[in-house]
């Protein structure tokens, strides 16, 4: 599933790697594989771990919405406001998606992460490893000061991943999901917390040509190491 780097959209050449994983912006072929993972199921239909119930509907609808969403993030990209929606590959096979979302990053140096894994790939530690990868991109690659995330209070696995990576509680928000009140637990990770919980080796490739699109000056930044 190799893709050629794009002169006009260098984000297609960005790679974040760990011992098992590769994270990258998917081209159409890889995006089709990602959509198929979503179509096969992300969680028990009786549950809803997301604040927006995008997984409701038929497998065909889930796959199509995934395909469209990632294309939309590229079409709507601005250096001042962007969503980096990365396909996660484990041993060369697409298993899920890891996002980083931010506005005015050059000023705030903060962003938010979100992710999902296909049901067949859960419970194998992949969620922690892919989070470590995107956090390394944020802190080591982009110079983030802090990162946030959120999970429903009845989603202990997602909360456990955040805690393992060093996040701390940052309050709660009540949301309307499927017509019911649900509580979202916000969590926050500063640079010191990230440094203290780095255990996964992470490397970043192809970042320098992307910096202008990310709203940052073009300059060399150390990208390899343990994250």
C-alpha positions, 0 to 999 in steps of 0.5 A: 500500500505504498503511496508517492509523496506529493509536492503539493500535499507533503502530508502524504509523505509523513510517517510515524512508526513504532515497533509494530505500527505505521501511521500515515495519511491514507491515499485513496487505496489505503482509505478504502481499506480503512473504510472496510475496517470501520464497516466491519465494526468498531464497537458493540452496537448496543454501546456508543463510545463517541460523542457523535454517533457516526457508527450508527447505520449499516456497514456500507454507511459506516464505510462511506462516512469514514471515506468521506470524513478523511477526504473532508479533513484534507479539503478543509485543511488550513494551517490555522485549523486542521485535523490530521487523520492518520490510518494506523497499520499494524504489520502492514495491515490497516487496523484503525485511525488516529487523529490530531485536531487543533486550531491556532497551534502555532499560538496555543501549542495544544491539540486534541487526540481521538481514535478508533480501532476495528473490533478485531484488533482491540485488546492487543495494546495497539491503542496505547501504541498508536496514542504514543505515536501521535503524542510523539509527533505532537510533543517531539515533532511539533513542540506541543505544550499540552494535549487533551482527549476525552472519553465517556465515563463508561468507556474504561478502556479508553480512559485506561489508555489515557492514564497509561500515557500520563493524562490527568483528569480535566473535568467532565462535560454532559452531552446529548448522545442518541437522545440521552445524557452522557458524561464525557471525561476530559483529560489533559497531558502536559509536556512533563507528564508525557516525558515521564510516561514515554515507553514506546520507541517512536520515529517520525519521517517526512515532517520537515516539508509539512511544517508550513501546512501545520502552521509552523516555520520550516526548521529542523526539529529532532524527530527520532527517539523514544516516545 
